[in-house]
Amino acid sequence: MNVLQAPAWLPSLLIPFVTLSYPAAPPAEPDSFPNFSYYVQGPLDGCLVISFIAVMAVLRDMTRLYIMEPFARWKLTRDLRLSKSRKAATRANGNGKANGVANGNGHAAHADPKSITKRESRTLHRSVLRFAEQSWSAISYIVLWSLGLYVHCNVPTTVLHPANLWLNYPHIPLAAPIKVYYLLETAFYVHQILIINAEARRKDHWQMMTHHVITIFLMVGSYSCNYTRVGCLVMTLMDWCDILLPVAKMFRYLSMSTTCDAMFVCFLLSWLITRHWLFILVIASTWASRHTIPHIDEASRRIWYCSVSMLAVLQVIQLMWFWMICRVAWRVVSGQGADDERSEDEGEDGSFEMEKKDQ
């Protein structure tokens, strides 16, 4: 318990929920973060994870309800009304006059060309909700990736030479930024499990559940056994793609199909590089280190072998997703536009462009 860094008025029971626990003396010659406090791991770290989950839940609802949903509703309503006005003007110019219905005075009563039908309103509402959901994912991954990049730039490791991940192992105690990063990532994925079970199920619900459970297991296992540097690198590689996909879907829900397709191409390339090249380098490096890193006991050795196996399972899941991504890429090349294979069956939830074509 970190009593020294906690406010004096804070009850001791709440201290683990608001501060980093288990402070420790820094290494004699630290190879990273020399000006930060250092900590070891322990079960009280779970208290801070719970606090992070609660804060994420509040921030997610505030972001969705007060920023992203109002913006998406304004943008989609404005675009839909402008589109309907242009179509009405085109029809009027083509016919030489606007169609109307004669009222009792003999005058034509024209329907408001900007009025939104119930069907259009339902489609707009679903697009607003989906846009807000994806915006939270994009914001979260941007924050996590930025923190991961900061950690990566301050430890003596390189992406193309992951063997450096095991230099000076075990890496204990942990610098404060590394500990915060690990606990934040763990809290985020636990929060994601709660979200995907609360929202409408996607086509790949069980793949996502498996991915998140394996990821949490890997983070907890690597955190407990001090495989934190390889864990930080893996999370940083993963988070980059997870920024681009929700951003592409945000453009899709705003009916910006060209921008969506361009962003999807960037996502495809980054997925191929980070998850099927650099990630495999990390797995190979981890496997090659089996004879060089010391294991405290037999339990830690078993956790290490289990962790390598889980990394391989993650790669298999990502290959399955990559096949879905390639199918979407084929639709983009063939002019059909990007449509996320991993999404739930959205029906009218796609974009207003589809509805406009039907009118």
Residue frames relative to the residue before (quaternion, step in Angstrom):
aa qw qx qy qz dx dy dz
M 1.0000 0.0000 0.0000 0.0000 0.00 0.00 0.00
N 0.3241 -0.7739 0.5212 0.1560 3.57 -0.83 1.06
V 0.0688 -0.8442 0.5315 0.0105 3.58 0.40 1.23
L 0.6421 0.5689 -0.3334 0.3910 3.59 0.98 -0.80
Q 0.7482 0.3891 -0.2220 0.4894 3.61 1.00 -0.76
A 0.5749 0.5890 -0.3816 0.4207 3.61 1.23 -0.06
P 0.5720 -0.5777 0.4455 0.3749 3.61 -1.13 0.55
A 0.5754 -0.6288 0.4004 0.3363 3.58 -1.01 0.79
W 0.6876 0.4968 -0.2866 0.4452 3.59 1.08 -0.70
L 0.5644 0.6286 -0.3854 0.3712 3.61 1.23 -0.32
P 0.4664 -0.6701 0.4900 0.3055 3.63 -0.81 0.90
S 0.5843 -0.6210 0.3952 0.3415 3.57 -0.99 0.82
L 0.5986 0.5836 -0.3602 0.4140 3.58 1.12 -0.60
L 0.7270 0.4373 -0.2363 0.4737 3.59 1.11 -0.68
I 0.4514 0.7229 -0.4429 0.2784 3.60 1.20 -0.28
P 0.6894 0.4732 -0.3216 0.4443 3.69 0.79 -0.80
F 0.6431 0.5443 -0.3259 0.4289 3.59 1.20 -0.43
V 0.7782 0.3182 -0.1663 0.5153 3.61 1.19 -0.34
T 0.7557 0.2860 -0.1976 0.5551 3.62 1.20 -0.08
L 0.5591 -0.5642 0.4794 0.3731 3.54 -1.30 0.32
S 0.3107 -0.7743 0.5286 0.1563 3.55 -0.83 1.01
Y 0.8212 0.2994 -0.2218 0.4323 3.53 -1.40 0.31
P 0.0467 0.7993 -0.5956 0.0649 3.64 0.54 1.07
A 0.0737 -0.7941 0.6032 0.0001 3.55 -1.14 0.75
A 0.6055 -0.5397 0.4331 0.3931 3.53 -1.28 0.32
P 0.4865 -0.6658 0.4682 0.3176 3.64 -0.94 0.76
P 0.6143 -0.5369 0.4089 0.4089 3.61 -1.18 0.38
A 0.6198 -0.5576 0.3976 0.3832 3.56 -1.18 0.53
E 0.7877 0.0550 -0.0124 0.6135 3.59 1.02 -0.82
P 0.1135 -0.8331 0.5382 0.0585 3.61 0.27 1.20
D 0.3123 -0.7553 0.5465 0.1826 3.58 -0.99 0.80
S 0.7762 0.1593 -0.1340 0.5951 3.57 1.29 0.17
F 0.8555 0.1055 -0.0960 0.4977 3.56 -1.20 0.65
P 0.0503 0.8515 -0.5209 0.0336 3.63 0.67 0.99
N 0.7269 0.4435 -0.2403 0.4660 3.60 1.15 -0.53
F 0.6048 0.5597 -0.3566 0.4402 3.60 1.22 0.25
S 0.5684 -0.5579 0.4764 0.3726 3.52 -1.32 0.30
Y 0.2674 -0.7621 0.5723 0.1418 3.54 -1.23 0.55
Y 0.1205 -0.7943 0.5954 0.0059 3.52 -1.20 0.75
V 0.2958 -0.6894 0.6169 0.2382 3.52 -1.34 0.29
Q 0.5665 -0.6138 0.4419 0.3273 3.55 -1.34 0.19
G 0.1315 0.7876 -0.5958 0.0861 3.53 -1.26 0.48
P 0.6929 -0.5077 0.3139 0.4046 3.60 -1.20 0.34
L 0.6010 0.5743 -0.3745 0.4108 3.62 1.09 -0.53
D 0.4964 0.6438 -0.4370 0.3849 3.61 1.22 -0.21
G 0.5735 0.5967 -0.3777 0.4153 3.57 1.17 -0.49
C 0.5793 0.5811 -0.3799 0.4271 3.60 1.13 -0.50
L 0.6741 0.4745 -0.3011 0.4793 3.58 0.95 -0.83
V 0.5834 0.5586 -0.3677 0.4609 3.59 1.13 -0.60
I 0.6378 0.5188 -0.3236 0.4683 3.60 0.98 -0.83
S 0.6478 0.5096 -0.3214 0.4662 3.60 0.97 -0.81
F 0.6392 0.5230 -0.3246 0.4610 3.58 0.97 -0.83
I 0.6394 0.5233 -0.3287 0.4575 3.60 0.97 -0.84
A 0.6585 0.5087 -0.3116 0.4589 3.59 0.93 -0.87
V 0.6563 0.4996 -0.3095 0.4732 3.58 0.96 -0.85
M 0.6399 0.5240 -0.3267 0.4575 3.60 0.98 -0.81
A 0.6395 0.5312 -0.3306 0.4468 3.58 0.96 -0.82
V 0.6713 0.4863 -0.2944 0.4757 3.58 0.96 -0.88
L 0.6754 0.4964 -0.2973 0.4573 3.58 0.87 -0.95
R 0.6248 0.5450 -0.3426 0.4419 3.59 1.01 -0.76
D 0.6927 0.4633 -0.2888 0.4714 3.59 0.84 -0.93
M 0.6491 0.5103 -0.3284 0.4587 3.59 0.95 -0.77
T 0.6540 0.5093 -0.3142 0.4629 3.59 0.96 -0.86
R 0.6828 0.4937 -0.2875 0.4554 3.55 0.89 -0.94
L 0.7673 0.4305 -0.2194 0.4216 3.56 0.66 -1.15
Y 0.8051 0.3324 -0.1417 0.4703 3.57 0.95 -0.86
I 0.7538 0.3246 -0.2128 0.5303 3.61 1.20 -0.20
M 0.8028 0.3587 -0.1867 0.4381 3.55 0.41 -1.23
E 0.6673 0.4878 -0.3224 0.4612 3.60 0.89 -0.79
P 0.6588 0.4803 -0.3409 0.4682 3.67 0.84 -0.75
F 0.6457 0.5123 -0.3329 0.4580 3.60 0.96 -0.79
A 0.6842 0.4813 -0.2994 0.4589 3.60 0.80 -0.96
R 0.6427 0.5220 -0.3281 0.4547 3.59 0.97 -0.81
W 0.6553 0.4950 -0.3149 0.4758 3.59 0.95 -0.83
K 0.6855 0.4979 -0.2935 0.4428 3.59 0.84 -0.97
L 0.7097 0.4537 -0.2748 0.4636 3.60 0.79 -0.94
T 0.6361 0.5168 -0.3333 0.4660 3.61 1.01 -0.73
R 0.6541 0.5069 -0.3149 0.4648 3.57 0.93 -0.87
D 0.6848 0.4875 -0.2966 0.4532 3.59 0.85 -0.95
L 0.6519 0.5156 -0.3227 0.4529 3.57 0.98 -0.80
R 0.6746 0.4857 -0.3003 0.4678 3.60 0.93 -0.83
L 0.6298 0.5176 -0.3371 0.4709 3.57 1.01 -0.71
S 0.6504 0.5150 -0.3151 0.4609 3.56 0.97 -0.84
K 0.6694 0.4891 -0.3027 0.4701 3.58 0.92 -0.86
S 0.6342 0.5254 -0.3348 0.4579 3.60 1.04 -0.73
R 0.6545 0.5080 -0.3153 0.4627 3.58 0.97 -0.84
K 0.6558 0.5032 -0.3159 0.4658 3.57 0.97 -0.80
A 0.6438 0.5138 -0.3254 0.4644 3.57 1.01 -0.81
A 0.6559 0.5066 -0.3145 0.4628 3.58 0.99 -0.82
T 0.6408 0.5227 -0.3249 0.4589 3.57 1.03 -0.76
R 0.6574 0.4971 -0.3116 0.4729 3.58 0.95 -0.83
A 0.6474 0.5230 -0.3250 0.4491 3.57 0.96 -0.82
N 0.6705 0.4856 -0.2993 0.4744 3.58 0.96 -0.87
G 0.6638 0.5121 -0.3157 0.4443 3.58 1.03 -0.72
N 0.7313 0.4116 -0.2367 0.4897 3.56 1.02 -0.73
G 0.4949 -0.6621 0.4271 0.3663 3.55 1.21 -0.28
K 0.7827 0.0117 -0.0203 0.6220 3.55 1.26 -0.28
A 0.5256 -0.6227 0.4742 0.3334 3.57 -1.21 0.45
N 0.4546 -0.6660 0.5165 0.2882 3.55 -1.04 0.77
G 0.0434 0.8026 -0.5929 0.0491 3.56 -1.03 0.72
V 0.4021 -0.6764 0.5597 0.2599 3.52 -1.31 0.12
A 0.4240 -0.7251 0.4791 0.2545 3.57 -0.70 1.05
N 0.2399 -0.7625 0.5808 0.1540 3.56 -0.93 0.91
G 0.7696 -0.3824 0.2390 0.4522 3.58 -1.25 -0.08
N 0.6872 0.4732 -0.2877 0.4700 3.63 1.12 -0.49
G 0.5771 -0.6034 0.3846 0.3936 3.58 1.23 0.07
H 0.5879 0.5626 -0.3811 0.4389 3.58 1.23 0.06
A 0.5021 -0.6489 0.4817 0.3080 3.55 -1.15 0.58
A 0.2063 -0.7636 0.6015 0.1124 3.55 -0.85 1.00
H 0.1943 -0.8228 0.5291 0.0730 3.55 -0.35 1.26
A 0.4356 -0.6624 0.5423 0.2781 3.55 -1.09 0.76
D 0.5265 -0.6300 0.4662 0.3295 3.54 -1.06 0.75
P 0.3677 -0.7607 0.4824 0.2312 3.63 -0.50 1.12
K 0.6763 0.5011 -0.2946 0.4524 3.61 1.19 -0.44
S 0.4629 0.6927 -0.4549 0.3145 3.60 1.24 -0.11
I 0.3100 -0.7531 0.5608 0.1492 3.55 -1.10 0.79
T 0.3910 -0.7339 0.5093 0.2218 3.57 -0.74 1.04
K 0.6609 -0.5001 0.3732 0.4169 3.55 -1.29 0.26
R 0.6387 0.5233 -0.3303 0.4573 3.56 1.00 -0.77
E 0.6589 0.4937 -0.3033 0.4797 3.57 0.97 -0.83
S 0.6342 0.5345 -0.3291 0.4514 3.56 1.05 -0.74
R 0.6451 0.5057 -0.3215 0.4740 3.59 1.00 -0.79
T 0.6526 0.5092 -0.3136 0.4654 3.57 0.95 -0.86
L 0.6455 0.5194 -0.3152 0.4629 3.55 0.99 -0.87
H 0.6569 0.5208 -0.3178 0.4431 3.58 0.91 -0.90
R 0.6664 0.4918 -0.3119 0.4656 3.59 0.93 -0.83
S 0.6467 0.5102 -0.3249 0.4647 3.59 0.98 -0.76
V 0.6149 0.5424 -0.3396 0.4608 3.58 1.07 -0.74
L 0.6708 0.4956 -0.3007 0.4625 3.58 0.89 -0.93
R 0.6738 0.4913 -0.3028 0.4615 3.59 0.89 -0.91
F 0.6262 0.5346 -0.3364 0.4570 3.59 1.00 -0.79
A 0.6751 0.4932 -0.2995 0.4596 3.58 0.89 -0.90
E 0.6361 0.5248 -0.3344 0.4563 3.59 1.00 -0.77
Q 0.6904 0.4698 -0.2841 0.4711 3.58 0.90 -0.91
S 0.6074 0.5629 -0.3623 0.4277 3.60 1.06 -0.63
W 0.6346 0.5158 -0.3406 0.4640 3.59 1.02 -0.72
S 0.6302 0.5235 -0.3349 0.4654 3.58 1.00 -0.80
A 0.6619 0.5093 -0.3132 0.4521 3.59 0.90 -0.90
I 0.6637 0.5022 -0.3081 0.4609 3.58 0.88 -0.92
S 0.6619 0.5203 -0.3107 0.4411 3.58 0.90 -0.93
Y 0.7029 0.4636 -0.2762 0.4634 3.56 0.84 -0.94
I 0.5947 0.5463 -0.3705 0.4590 3.60 1.09 -0.58
V 0.6661 0.4942 -0.3008 0.4706 3.58 0.92 -0.91
L 0.6936 0.4773 -0.2847 0.4583 3.58 0.84 -0.97
W 0.6602 0.4987 -0.3184 0.4626 3.59 0.93 -0.82
S 0.6338 0.5273 -0.3327 0.4578 3.59 0.99 -0.77
L 0.6609 0.4838 -0.3050 0.4859 3.57 0.97 -0.84
G 0.6480 0.5156 -0.3169 0.4624 3.59 1.00 -0.79
L 0.6424 0.5105 -0.3221 0.4721 3.58 1.01 -0.77
Y 0.6206 0.5350 -0.3323 0.4671 3.57 1.05 -0.77
V 0.6576 0.4911 -0.3105 0.4796 3.59 0.94 -0.86
H 0.6663 0.5188 -0.3083 0.4380 3.57 0.87 -0.95
C 0.6823 0.4936 -0.2924 0.4532 3.59 0.97 -0.80
N 0.7276 0.4215 -0.2399 0.4852 3.58 1.21 -0.33
V 0.6451 0.4264 -0.3484 0.5298 3.60 1.23 0.28
P 0.5244 -0.6736 0.4235 0.3033 3.63 -1.03 0.69
T 0.4497 0.6485 -0.4938 0.3654 3.58 0.58 1.15
T 0.1725 -0.7664 0.6098 0.1051 3.57 -1.22 0.50
V 0.5797 -0.6217 0.4069 0.3344 3.55 -1.09 0.75
L 0.7424 0.4298 -0.2329 0.4581 3.58 0.86 -0.95
H 0.7408 0.2691 -0.1926 0.5846 3.59 1.28 -0.19
P 0.0359 -0.8659 0.4986 0.0145 3.59 0.57 1.13
A 0.4546 0.6738 -0.4689 0.3457 3.64 1.21 -0.07
N 0.5838 0.5940 -0.3632 0.4175 3.58 1.19 -0.53
L 0.4995 0.6664 -0.4219 0.3583 3.58 1.24 -0.30
W 0.7474 0.4212 -0.2074 0.4701 3.56 1.10 -0.64
L 0.4168 0.6926 -0.4853 0.3332 3.59 1.24 0.16
N 0.8527 0.1176 -0.1188 0.4950 3.56 -1.07 0.86
Y 0.2996 0.7538 -0.5274 0.2527 3.57 1.13 0.60
P 0.5761 -0.1686 -0.7997 -0.0103 1.66 -2.08 1.46
H 0.4172 -0.7229 0.5048 0.2202 3.55 -1.05 0.82
I 0.3691 0.6900 -0.5317 0.3240 3.54 0.32 1.31
P 0.5295 -0.2028 -0.8236 0.0130 1.49 -2.05 1.47
L 0.5568 -0.6122 0.4564 0.3270 3.57 -1.35 0.12
A 0.4620 -0.6412 0.5340 0.3003 3.53 -1.09 0.73
A 0.6549 -0.5560 0.3459 0.3772 3.57 -1.11 0.69
P 0.6640 0.4977 -0.3476 0.4366 3.69 0.81 -0.80
I 0.6480 0.5111 -0.3323 0.4566 3.60 0.99 -0.75
K 0.6565 0.5060 -0.3141 0.4629 3.57 0.94 -0.84
V 0.6508 0.5040 -0.3179 0.4705 3.60 0.91 -0.86
Y 0.6451 0.5298 -0.3201 0.4479 3.58 0.94 -0.89
Y 0.6677 0.5025 -0.3003 0.4599 3.58 0.87 -0.92
L 0.6954 0.4678 -0.2870 0.4638 3.58 0.83 -0.93
L 0.6248 0.5315 -0.3374 0.4620 3.59 1.05 -0.68
E 0.6600 0.4992 -0.3108 0.4676 3.58 0.90 -0.91
T 0.6477 0.5141 -0.3241 0.4596 3.58 0.93 -0.83
A 0.6552 0.5041 -0.3069 0.4717 3.58 0.94 -0.89
F 0.6457 0.5357 -0.3310 0.4318 3.59 0.94 -0.82
Y 0.7073 0.4543 -0.2839 0.4612 3.60 0.84 -0.87
V 0.5926 0.5214 -0.3722 0.4884 3.59 1.11 -0.51
H 0.6407 0.5186 -0.3113 0.4729 3.56 1.01 -0.85
Q 0.6365 0.5326 -0.3265 0.4524 3.59 1.02 -0.78
I 0.6175 0.5325 -0.3485 0.4622 3.59 1.03 -0.72
L 0.6435 0.5084 -0.3224 0.4728 3.58 0.99 -0.79
I 0.6679 0.5168 -0.3062 0.4394 3.58 0.95 -0.86
I 0.7131 0.4637 -0.2886 0.4395 3.60 0.74 -0.99
N 0.6628 0.4610 -0.3171 0.4976 3.59 1.21 -0.28
A 0.6555 0.4953 -0.3119 0.4771 3.58 1.25 -0.28
E 0.7095 0.4361 -0.2544 0.4915 3.60 1.11 -0.67
A 0.7072 -0.4116 0.3425 0.4617 3.56 -1.35 0.01
R 0.4732 -0.7071 0.4507 0.2702 3.56 -0.85 0.99
R 0.3565 -0.7183 0.5639 0.1971 3.51 -1.08 0.88
K 0.6821 -0.4837 0.3522 0.4204 3.54 -1.31 0.24
D 0.7614 0.3305 -0.1812 0.5275 3.58 1.06 -0.68
H 0.1134 0.8458 -0.5157 0.0770 3.58 1.08 0.72
W 0.7318 0.4333 -0.2613 0.4566 3.57 0.76 -0.98
Q 0.5906 0.5346 -0.3777 0.4719 3.60 1.12 -0.47
M 0.6533 0.5052 -0.3103 0.4707 3.56 1.02 -0.84
M 0.6375 0.5185 -0.3288 0.4655 3.58 0.96 -0.83
T 0.6535 0.5064 -0.3110 0.4689 3.58 0.93 -0.91
H 0.6455 0.5279 -0.3181 0.4511 3.56 0.93 -0.90
H 0.7029 0.4708 -0.2805 0.4535 3.59 0.81 -0.98
V 0.6452 0.5119 -0.3304 0.4609 3.59 0.98 -0.79
I 0.6526 0.4983 -0.3139 0.4767 3.59 0.95 -0.86
T 0.6433 0.5306 -0.3255 0.4457 3.56 0.96 -0.86
I 0.6603 0.4923 -0.3119 0.4736 3.59 0.92 -0.87
F 0.6329 0.5239 -0.3346 0.4616 3.57 0.97 -0.81
L 0.6624 0.5042 -0.3072 0.4612 3.59 0.92 -0.89
M 0.6713 0.4974 -0.3124 0.4521 3.58 0.91 -0.84
V 0.6689 0.4812 -0.3063 0.4766 3.58 0.92 -0.86
G 0.6703 0.5064 -0.3017 0.4508 3.58 0.95 -0.88
S 0.6924 0.4621 -0.2835 0.4760 3.58 0.88 -0.91
Y 0.6156 0.5410 -0.3380 0.4627 3.58 1.13 -0.65
S 0.6886 0.4888 -0.2789 0.4572 3.57 0.94 -0.92
C 0.7679 0.3578 -0.1774 0.5008 3.59 1.03 -0.82
N 0.5235 -0.6911 0.3771 0.3258 3.59 1.29 0.36
Y 0.4203 0.6509 -0.5153 0.3661 3.58 1.04 0.77
T 0.1874 0.8585 -0.4636 0.1134 3.54 1.06 0.77
R 0.6460 0.5336 -0.3542 0.4154 3.60 0.97 -0.63
V 0.6462 0.4704 -0.3290 0.5029 3.57 0.99 -0.70
G 0.6237 0.5446 -0.3403 0.4456 3.59 1.05 -0.70
C 0.6491 0.5130 -0.3179 0.4631 3.59 0.94 -0.84
L 0.6629 0.5025 -0.3127 0.4586 3.59 0.94 -0.85
V 0.6508 0.5132 -0.3217 0.4578 3.60 0.92 -0.87
M 0.6772 0.4915 -0.3054 0.4545 3.60 0.85 -0.88
T 0.6392 0.5172 -0.3326 0.4618 3.58 1.02 -0.73
L 0.6428 0.5129 -0.3218 0.4693 3.60 0.99 -0.80
M 0.6804 0.5019 -0.2932 0.4464 3.58 0.91 -0.90
D 0.6862 0.5336 -0.3005 0.3925 3.57 0.85 -0.96
W 0.5796 0.6041 -0.3969 0.3763 3.61 1.05 -0.59
C 0.6776 0.4710 -0.2943 0.4821 3.62 0.87 -0.90
D 0.6646 0.5243 -0.3030 0.4377 3.55 1.03 -0.77
I 0.5551 0.5408 -0.4066 0.4838 3.58 1.26 0.03
L 0.7190 0.4964 -0.2649 0.4079 3.56 0.79 -1.08
L 0.6513 0.5360 -0.3400 0.4158 3.61 0.93 -0.77
P 0.6997 0.4306 -0.3147 0.4754 3.68 0.71 -0.80
V 0.6039 0.5391 -0.3729 0.4535 3.60 1.07 -0.58
A 0.6362 0.5173 -0.3278 0.4692 3.60 0.98 -0.82
K 0.6781 0.4832 -0.2949 0.4687 3.59 0.95 -0.84
M 0.5840 0.5591 -0.3745 0.4540 3.59 1.12 -0.57
F 0.6556 0.4891 -0.3097 0.4848 3.60 0.96 -0.83
R 0.6225 0.5411 -0.3431 0.4494 3.57 1.04 -0.70
Y 0.6916 0.4694 -0.2862 0.4685 3.59 0.89 -0.88
L 0.6595 0.4560 -0.3105 0.5106 3.58 1.25 -0.29
S 0.4749 -0.7029 0.4049 0.3414 3.58 1.38 0.22
M 0.4537 0.6396 -0.4755 0.3986 3.58 1.12 0.67
S 0.1033 -0.8768 0.4671 0.0485 3.54 0.60 1.25
T 0.6486 0.5237 -0.3379 0.4370 3.61 0.93 -0.78
T 0.6659 0.4829 -0.2933 0.4872 3.57 0.94 -0.89
C 0.6128 0.5478 -0.3377 0.4586 3.57 1.06 -0.75
D 0.6771 0.4921 -0.2977 0.4591 3.59 0.88 -0.94
A 0.6465 0.5142 -0.3215 0.4629 3.59 0.99 -0.81
M 0.6604 0.4912 -0.3051 0.4791 3.56 0.98 -0.83
F 0.6306 0.5355 -0.3407 0.4467 3.57 1.05 -0.68
V 0.6147 0.5340 -0.3461 0.4661 3.58 1.04 -0.68
C 0.6361 0.5099 -0.3223 0.4813 3.59 1.00 -0.81
F 0.6371 0.5292 -0.3181 0.4614 3.55 1.02 -0.83
L 0.6482 0.5296 -0.3158 0.4467 3.58 0.94 -0.90
L 0.6844 0.4810 -0.2897 0.4652 3.58 0.86 -0.93
S 0.6755 0.4869 -0.3041 0.4627 3.57 0.90 -0.87
W 0.6026 0.5467 -0.3546 0.4606 3.60 1.07 -0.68
L 0.6673 0.5125 -0.3028 0.4477 3.57 0.87 -0.97
I 0.6973 0.4742 -0.2768 0.4609 3.58 0.94 -0.89
T 0.7687 0.4021 -0.2229 0.4447 3.58 0.67 -1.07
R 0.7933 0.3585 -0.1741 0.4604 3.60 0.90 -0.87
H 0.7762 0.2827 -0.1846 0.5324 3.59 1.17 -0.32
W 0.6916 0.3499 -0.3043 0.5538 3.55 1.21 0.40
L 0.7640 0.3612 -0.2141 0.4900 3.57 0.45 -1.20
F 0.6471 0.5186 -0.3299 0.4511 3.59 0.97 -0.77
I 0.6387 0.5079 -0.3263 0.4771 3.59 1.03 -0.73
L 0.5950 0.5452 -0.3614 0.4671 3.60 1.08 -0.62
V 0.6508 0.5077 -0.3155 0.4682 3.57 0.99 -0.83
I 0.6429 0.5130 -0.3285 0.4643 3.61 0.94 -0.83
A 0.6593 0.5047 -0.3095 0.4635 3.59 0.93 -0.89
S 0.6500 0.5124 -0.3173 0.4629 3.57 0.98 -0.81
T 0.6437 0.5225 -0.3194 0.4590 3.56 1.00 -0.83
W 0.6652 0.4923 -0.3039 0.4720 3.57 0.94 -0.85
A 0.6642 0.5155 -0.3066 0.4462 3.60 0.97 -0.82
S 0.6578 0.5329 -0.3084 0.4339 3.59 1.18 -0.49
R 0.4171 0.7599 -0.4434 0.2281 3.59 1.27 -0.12
H 0.7336 0.4000 -0.2355 0.4964 3.60 1.14 -0.57
T 0.6916 0.5033 -0.2727 0.4405 3.59 1.24 -0.19
I 0.6943 0.4409 -0.2976 0.4848 3.61 1.07 -0.57
P 0.4294 -0.7035 0.4954 0.2743 3.59 -0.95 0.76
H 0.2226 -0.7510 0.6067 0.1355 3.56 -1.09 0.73
I 0.4912 -0.6920 0.4475 0.2822 3.53 -0.81 1.05
D 0.7858 -0.1054 0.1059 0.6002 3.57 0.94 -0.90
E 0.7277 -0.4271 0.3033 0.4427 3.55 -1.31 0.00
A 0.6078 0.5613 -0.3554 0.4349 3.59 1.07 -0.67
S 0.6657 0.4898 -0.3113 0.4690 3.59 0.94 -0.84
R 0.6149 0.5365 -0.3507 0.4594 3.60 1.08 -0.67
R 0.6598 0.4999 -0.3138 0.4651 3.57 0.96 -0.82
I 0.6247 0.5232 -0.3368 0.4718 3.57 1.04 -0.75
W 0.6305 0.5366 -0.3400 0.4460 3.58 1.00 -0.79
Y 0.6815 0.4718 -0.2932 0.4764 3.61 0.85 -0.95
C 0.6348 0.5175 -0.3304 0.4691 3.57 1.02 -0.72
S 0.6381 0.5316 -0.3243 0.4528 3.59 1.02 -0.79
V 0.6425 0.5048 -0.3277 0.4743 3.59 0.95 -0.83
S 0.6413 0.5215 -0.3237 0.4605 3.59 0.99 -0.81
M 0.6658 0.4970 -0.3052 0.4653 3.59 0.97 -0.82
L 0.5954 0.5395 -0.3603 0.4739 3.60 1.10 -0.60
A 0.6541 0.5017 -0.3113 0.4729 3.57 0.99 -0.81
V 0.6355 0.5169 -0.3313 0.4682 3.60 1.01 -0.77
L 0.6174 0.5351 -0.3409 0.4650 3.58 1.03 -0.75
Q 0.6414 0.5194 -0.3284 0.4593 3.56 0.99 -0.80
V 0.6328 0.5222 -0.3330 0.4647 3.60 1.01 -0.75
I 0.6482 0.5071 -0.3176 0.4709 3.60 0.94 -0.88
Q 0.6725 0.4961 -0.2979 0.4614 3.57 0.95 -0.84
L 0.6019 0.5292 -0.3619 0.4762 3.59 1.12 -0.52
M 0.6175 0.5244 -0.3420 0.4762 3.59 1.06 -0.68
W 0.6699 0.4809 -0.2976 0.4810 3.57 0.94 -0.85
F 0.6224 0.5471 -0.3488 0.4376 3.58 1.04 -0.73
W 0.6033 0.5390 -0.3561 0.4676 3.58 1.09 -0.63
M 0.6441 0.5018 -0.3203 0.4803 3.60 0.99 -0.79
I 0.6380 0.5313 -0.3224 0.4546 3.56 1.01 -0.85
C 0.6453 0.5207 -0.3225 0.4566 3.59 0.97 -0.81
R 0.6181 0.5320 -0.3452 0.4645 3.58 1.07 -0.66
V 0.6372 0.4993 -0.3227 0.4904 3.57 1.04 -0.76
A 0.6342 0.5371 -0.3310 0.4469 3.59 0.98 -0.84
W 0.6312 0.5267 -0.3399 0.4568 3.58 1.01 -0.73
R 0.6416 0.5097 -0.3300 0.4686 3.59 1.01 -0.72
V 0.6213 0.5274 -0.3455 0.4654 3.58 1.07 -0.70
V 0.6733 0.4961 -0.2952 0.4620 3.59 0.89 -0.95
S 0.7179 0.4396 -0.2512 0.4777 3.58 1.01 -0.80
G 0.5858 -0.6392 0.3421 0.3621 3.57 1.29 0.20
Q 0.5173 0.6563 -0.4159 0.3587 3.59 1.23 0.22
G 0.4932 -0.6767 0.4200 0.3498 3.60 1.27 -0.22
A 0.5649 -0.6144 0.4397 0.3318 3.54 -1.24 0.57
D 0.0685 0.7539 -0.6501 0.0658 3.54 -1.02 0.90
D 0.4166 -0.7624 0.4378 0.2312 3.54 -0.40 1.26
E 0.3814 -0.7359 0.5193 0.2079 3.57 -0.63 1.18
R 0.6695 0.5213 -0.3015 0.4349 3.57 1.14 -0.60
S 0.5708 0.6237 -0.3846 0.3705 3.61 1.19 -0.27
E 0.5901 -0.5467 0.4489 0.3892 3.50 -1.30 0.29
D 0.6171 -0.5272 0.4197 0.4063 3.55 -1.27 0.30
E 0.1869 -0.8676 0.4559 0.0674 3.52 -0.09 1.32
G 0.3121 -0.7691 0.5150 0.2143 3.59 1.12 -0.34
E 0.8330 -0.0863 0.1040 0.5366 3.54 -0.61 -1.18
D 0.5304 0.6923 -0.3701 0.3200 3.54 1.30 -0.13
G 0.4319 0.7362 -0.4530 0.2573 3.58 1.19 -0.09
S 0.6740 -0.4156 0.3178 0.5215 3.59 0.17 -1.20
F 0.6302 -0.5471 0.3896 0.3896 3.53 -1.25 0.32
E 0.5212 0.6428 -0.4274 0.3639 3.57 1.18 -0.38
M 0.6477 0.5153 -0.3238 0.4584 3.60 0.97 -0.82
E 0.6681 0.4957 -0.3041 0.4642 3.55 0.97 -0.83
K 0.6303 0.5383 -0.3417 0.4429 3.57 1.02 -0.73
K 0.6379 0.5324 -0.3371 0.4426 3.58 1.03 -0.76
D 0.6700 0.5107 -0.3016 0.4464 3.59 1.11 -0.64
Q 0.6146 0.5816 -0.3512 0.4008 3.58 1.19 -0.40
